Amino acid sequence: MENKNEPKRVIGLFSLILSGIVCIIGSGWLFGIGAAAKMAGPGAIFSWTICGVAVMIIALTIAELGAMFPKSGGMVHYMYESHGELAGFFAAWINFLGIAPVIATEALASIQYLSSWNFSWTKGLFDNATGDLTTSGLLATSLLLLVYFLLNYWSFKFFIKFMSYITCLKIFTPLFTIISLIVVAFHDRNFTVVNNTLTPYGWDAVLTAIPACGIIYAFNGFQTPANLAGEVKNPGRNIPIALVSSIAFCLIIYLGLHVAFVGALSPSDLAKGWSGISMGSPFAQLAITLNLNVLLLFIYLDVFVSPSGVGLTYFTTTSRMLYGMSHNNQMPKYLGKLNPKYGIPRGALWTVLIVCFIFLFFFRGWQQFAAVLSVAEIITYISGPIALMALRKSRPNAERPFKLPFANFICAVAFVICGLFLHWGTWPLSGQVILLGLSGFVFYVYYQNKAGWGSLFKQFKSSLWLIMFLIFAAISSYLGSKEFGGIGLIPIFWDNVVVCIMSLIFYFWGINSYYKKDNN
């Protein structure tokens, strides 16, 4: 008999791939390309490549877990299954904090880009001097958030159809932008015009650009297929394919956009170096300068389509996260109730909307949002490699529709990547986000108190590695090189070596700290 409180499996492979693409190609291409070029110059091509390959490695670990636990809100379940309630709650909490505000960020991105239109009413939406939305911009962003909410509130099937339609434009516009800029204006000398090198500001700028300029933020949508696992047909086959193919496709798009952007700038614009670039709406301003009116039309149309596609999809996935946390007894029961007619967790949707408004009140510029969320998202990624190998040890005979080959090596590399990304997030931002994540234990204490404290010591023992890893990450970030925001006690290069060695130590500690349940 069908369980009416379980979502229906209505998403096929093609729609699942689209969900990943929709969430990866969002505001990242509208703002991230320009921001990365300003920080790292042409060398940002390495930033995009390193991040894309790294995320692919992390996604491989999530592919096995997504197929093994095809549940709605996929990412909130993995650490819960491998390390128990305490570690599971923290992983789910920081994952929610890293994804829910993305909805507000994407709505903000649309309004911020809209401010580049040559109309008096649009000019007043965003203050370029402060980098913040104005009051009218805040109201417009709030209205757009309500549109995202209502489209998810009434029908999930409508959401799937809508996503399929807008994806066509989301893919076409970046491709058309690449071709147009390369054909009309391409100055190959731009790639070495500053200091005769691709990396005029050094490799520390290339690495810092990954979290600081929203590159990680751009790729974070890769986990969407795993978060929709409870509604996916044949998850054992479709989830791994969707994860890998959506990342690979979008990496090619982002590399093409970077090359086109760097080449399309006038050499005179680079007289003061790449750091002298000042473009609030990079591709729109290029299209205006080059008189590419058709391209400009598509970019302005995509200003709503790309971010809105991400916002709509994230409203869906974050509500499923709360649904999953509710079923893990980590959040109130009303968040896990489905509307009997539409099969949608409406209580969770309302909660996501409120969280979006709260974050929008504190952060009113795209790059502010992207930097904070990038660091939060890095922390969520560690659940993939650790949970996979811990479950290999604690449940060796469990059914695995997809089994990752060379898992121990790939997981170790993936965890070290997470450690490095967190370090490159720069101090004090990394420390602030870690503190924000640890604040979630207030909720855990509340719900654990209601459920009883019988297994607290066992839970703490399985979670100690995670707590100590985050403390280490904050300390190493503070003591690390000045290039990454630290005080310089550990010079550059050696701070990365320390992070790699310590990450491996915490990796082996983490995979051997699995929570052995009585029925395993």
N, C-alpha and C positions, 0 to 999 in steps of 0.2 A: 504494500500500500504506500502511495506517495506521501512523503512528509511535507505538509503544507508550510512548515516553517523552514524549509530548505529551498534555496534558489533553484530555478529550473536551468538545465543545461541547454542553452540556446545559441552559444557562440561557437562558430566553426573556425577553421584554421585561418581563412582569409580575413575574417573580421578580427580575429585575435592579433594577427600581424599588423593590421591597420591600427588597432588600439595602441600597440607599441610605437608605431611610426607617428601617430597623432600626438602622443605625449612626448616624444623626443624632439620632433620638429615643432617647437612652439616659439616662445619669445626669445629663445636662445639664439636663433639666427638673426633676429631683428636687432638685438642689443649685444649679445655675447661676442660676435665676430668683431665688431668695432672695438669693444672694450679690451679684448685679448690682443688685438693689433696695437692698440695704444700702449699696453703694458709691455709686450714682448716683441713688437714689430713683426716682420715676416716670420720670425721664429715661432710664432704662435701656431704655425702649422704642425710643429712638434708637440705643442700642448694638446691640440685636438687629437693627434694620432696617438700619443701616449694615453690620453684619457679613454679614447675609444677602444683601444686594445685592452687596457686594464679593466674597463667595464665589461668587455666581452668575457674575460677570464672569470670575473666575479659572477657574471650571469650563468656561466656553465655550472657553477655550484648550486645556484638557485634553480636551475633547470631540473636537476635530480630531485630536489626537495619539492618543487611545485608539482611534479608528476607523482611523487610519493604521497603528498598531502594535498589533493585537489579540493581545497576549501576556499570559500570566499574570504578575502583579506589575507591571502596566502602568506605574506611576509610576517604577519603577526603570530603565526603558529609554529614556525620552525624551532626557535629557541625554546619555546614552551615545551615542545615535544622532546627536545634533546637535553635541556638543562633545568626543567621544572618551572614552577610558577614565578619565582623571583626574577631570574634571568629572562624568562619569557615575557614578563610584564615590562621590564625595562626596555627590551628590544622592541616590543610592540609600541611602547609609549614614544620612544625617540623616533621610531618610524612614522608614527602618526604626526608628530611635530615637524618632521622633515617633509611631509607630503601635503597635509591639509592646507598649510599656508600658501602652497604653490597656486592654489585656485585664486587666491587674492592677488598673488604676484602676476598671474596671467591677465586678469582683468585690469590690473594697474598698467601692465605693459601696453594693452590696447589703448587706454586713455592717454598714456604718456606719449605714444607714437602719434596719436591723433593731434596732439598739441603742435605738431610740426606743420599741420595744414595752414594754409594762408587765409584763415578767417579769424576775425576778431574774437569770436566766442570760443574757438579752439585754443587760441593763444593763452587764454586765461585758465586753462585746465592744469597746467604744470609750470612750476617756477624753476627755470633752468639755473638760476643763480644758487638756489638752495638744494636743488635736486629732489624737491618734494612736490607732491600733488597740492594744488590749492584746495580751498573748500569746495568749489564747484567741481574740481577734478575728483575729489573724494566722493561727492554725491554721485557723479557719473559712474565711478568704479563700483559703488555700492549697488547701483541699479543693474549693472552688468552681472554682478554676483547673483542678484535675485533672478535674473534670466536663466543663468546656469542651474540654479536651484530648482526652478519650476520645471525646466525641461527634464531633469532627473526625477522630480517628484511625481510626475504623472504617468510616465511610461518608460520602462527600460528598453522595450522593443523599439520605441520611437528613437531612443538614444542611439541604438545600434545602427538604424537606418540613417539617421542624421550624420553619424560619424563616418559612414561609408561615403556620403556625398561630399562632405567638407574635406575629406582626405585627398580627393582628386585635386582640389585647388591648393591644399597645403603642400602637395608634392610638385605641382606644376609651377607655382610661383617661384620657389627657390631655384628650380631648374632653369626657368626662363630668365631669372636674374643672372645666373652664372653665364649663360650663353650671351645675353645682351651685353653685359659688361666686358666680357672677353673680346667679343667681336667689335664693339664700338670704341672702347678705350682700354688698351692693355699696355702698360709700360713695364717691360721686364726688368729695367734697371731699378725699379722701386724695391726689388727684393734685396739689393745690396747697397742702396743709396746712402745708408747711414753706417759709417765705419766699415764699409765694404764687406759686410758679413750678414748672414741670415739672422744672426742672434746678436743684435747690437747692444742689448742690455744684459747679456749673459744668460746662462742656463738657469740661474735662480729666478729670473723673471719668467722664463718659459714654464718652470714648475709652479711658481706662485700663481700664474695666470689660470691654472687648472681649477683651483677652488675660488680664487678671488674674482675672476671675470665671468663666472657662471657657466664654465664648461662642464663641470660635474653636474651642475644644475640642469643643463641642457640634456644630458644623457640619462638623468635619473628616471625618465619615463620608461626605461627598459623593463622595470619590474612590474609594469601594468599587467602583462599577460599572466604573471604569477598571482597577482592580487585578484584577478578575475577568475581564478582556477575553479571556483565552485560553480561557475556558469558555463564552463568550457566543455564542448563535446570531445571525447577521446583525449583527455588531458595528458596521458602518457606520451602520446605522439605530438600533439599540437603545441604544448607549452614549450618544450625545448626548441622546436623549429621556429616558433614565433619570437622567442627571446633572441636567438642568434641572428636570424634574418633581419629583424627590425633594427638591431644595432649596426650590423654591417651596412645596410642600405643607408642609414642616416649618417654614418661616419663618412661615406663617400660624398654625400650632399654637403656636409659641413666643411670638408676639405676643399671642395669645389668653390664654395662660397668664400672661404678665406683667400684662396688664390685670386679669385675674381675681384674681391674687395681691395686687396693689396695692389693689384695691377691697375685698377681703375682710378686710383687717386692720382691727381696731378702732382708731378715731382715738386712743383712749387709749394704744395701743401705740406711737404716734408722738410722744408727749409729749417725748421726748428726741431726736427727729429720726430719720431713716432709719438713720443709723449706730448707733442704739441698739437696733436689732432683734437679737434673739438667738434664732435658731431652728436647731437642728442638723438637724431634719427638717422643713423648712418646710411642705409641703402636708399632711403627716400631722398636724402640730401644729395647723394651721388646721382640719382636719376634726374633730379631737378637741374643739377649742374650740367649734366650731359644732354639735357633736353630729350630724355627718354620718357615721353609722356604716357605711352602705352604701359611701359614697365611701372611707372609711378602709379598708374591706376590699379594695376594688379597688386602692388605692394600695399597701397592703402586699403584695398579690399582684404588682403591677407592679414593686415594688422588686426582685424577682428576674427578672421577665420583660424589662423594658427594658434594664437593664445586661447581663443574660445574653445577650440577642439581639445586643448590640454585641460582647460578649466572644467569643461563638461565631463571629460573622462575621469579626472581626479575627484570630482564630486562623487562619481560612482565608486571608485576604488577606495577612497577614504571612508565612505559610509560602510563599505564591506569590511574594512579593518575594524571599525567599532563593533560591527556585527560579530566578527570573529572574536574580539576581545571579550564581548559580552558572553559568548558561549564558552569562553575559557574562564568565566567567573572573575574577570578582571575589570569589568565595567558594569554599570546598571543594566538590569534585565530588559528595560524598555528599548535599549539600543539593539537588541537582538531579535526584536519582533518584526515580522514581515507583514506588510499590508496584504490582506487576503486576496484582493482583486488584482493588484499589480505586481505582487511578489517583491516589493521594495522595502528596505528598512527605513521608514520615514522618520522615525525618531532619531536615527543616526544622521540622516540628512540635515535635520534641524540643528543638531549639535555641530556638525561640520560648518554650517553657515555661520553660527555664532562665533566659532573659533576663527574663521576667516575675518570677520569684522573686528575681532580683538587684535589680530596681527596687523590688519590694515591701519588701525589706529596708531600703532607704534612705528611701523615702517612704511614710508610713503614714496620711496624711490626704488626702481627696479634693481639696481646694483646692490643696494643695501639688503634687499630681500634675498637676492641670489647668493650673496656671500654667506649670509647666516644659514640659509637652507642647505647650501652645499656642504658645510661642515656637519650639519645634522644628518644629512643623507649618508655621508661617509661612515658615520657610526653605525647606521642601520645595516650597511653592507657586511659587517663582520659576522652577522648571524649566518650568512650563507656557508662559508668555508668551515666555520666551527661546528655548526649544527650537522652538516653533512658527515664529517668524519666522526663526530661523537655518536651519531646514530648508526654509523657503520660498526662501531664498537658495541653499543648497547643493544642494537637490534640487527644483528648480522643476517638473520633469516627473514627479515621483513620483505614484503613484495616491493620491488623497485621497477616500475614500468620503464624508466630510463636510468641506466647506471653509468655514471661518468667514469671513463677510463683514466688511469693515472691520477686518481682522485687525490691521494695524499700529497703528491707534488703540486698539483694545480691548486689545491686548497691552501697549502703553505704559501705559495706565491700570491694568491689572492689576499690572504691576511696581511702579508707584508706590504702589499700595495695599499691596503686600507690604512695601515700605520703611517706610511709615507704621505699619503694624501692628507691625513689628519694633521701631520706635522707641517705640511706646506700650507695649511689653512691659515697660518700665521697667528702669533700671539698679539693681542689678548683674545681675539675672536674664538680661537679653538677652546680656550679655557672657559669663556662665557657660555658657549653652547654646551660643553660638557656639564657645567653647573646647572644649566637649564634642564638637561636630560635627567640628572640626578634628582632634581626636584620632583620628578614623577613618583618617587618612592613614597611621597605623602599619600597618594592614592592607593598604592600597594598596601601600606600599613592599614589604611581604613578598611579595605576589603578583606585583608588577611585577618583582621581583628573580628570581622563578622563570621569568617569561615572557621576560625580557630588557629592556634599557633603550634599545633602538634608537630609539624615537620619543618619548623623554621630553621633549626640548625642544619638540617640536611639541605634545605634550599639555599642557605647562606654559603655552605661549603661548595655547592655547585656554581655559585655566582661570584665567588671571591675573585677568581681570575679576571672577570669582566670589570669589577670595581677597581682592581689594582691596575689593570691595563689603562683605563681611562685616567686614573690619577697619574700614572707614568706619562701618558700622552700630554697631559697638561704641564707637568714639570719639565719634560724634555722640550716642549714648545717654548716655555719661558726661558730655559737655560741655553737654548739653541742659538744658531747664528743670527746676526742682526738682519741678514737678508730675508729671513722668515719671521721677523718681528721679535726675536728673542733678545736677550741681553748680551749675547756673544760669548758666553763662557765656553761653549762648545763651538768651535769654528765650523764654517760651512764645509761640506763634504763629510767631515767626521760626525756631525750631528745626524746625517742620513745613515751613516754606518751604524751608529748607536741604535737608531730607530729600527733598522733592519734586524740587527742581532736580538734586541729585546722583543721585537714583534714575533720572532721565531720562538723565543722562550715562552711568551704568553700563548702562542698558538698551540704548542704541545701541552701546556698546562690546561688550556681551554678544552681541547678535544678529549683529555683524560679526566675531566671534571663532570662528565655526563651524569645526569640524574637517572638512577636506575629505579624505574617504577616497579611496583610489586607484581604487576601482571605481565611484565616483559620477560 
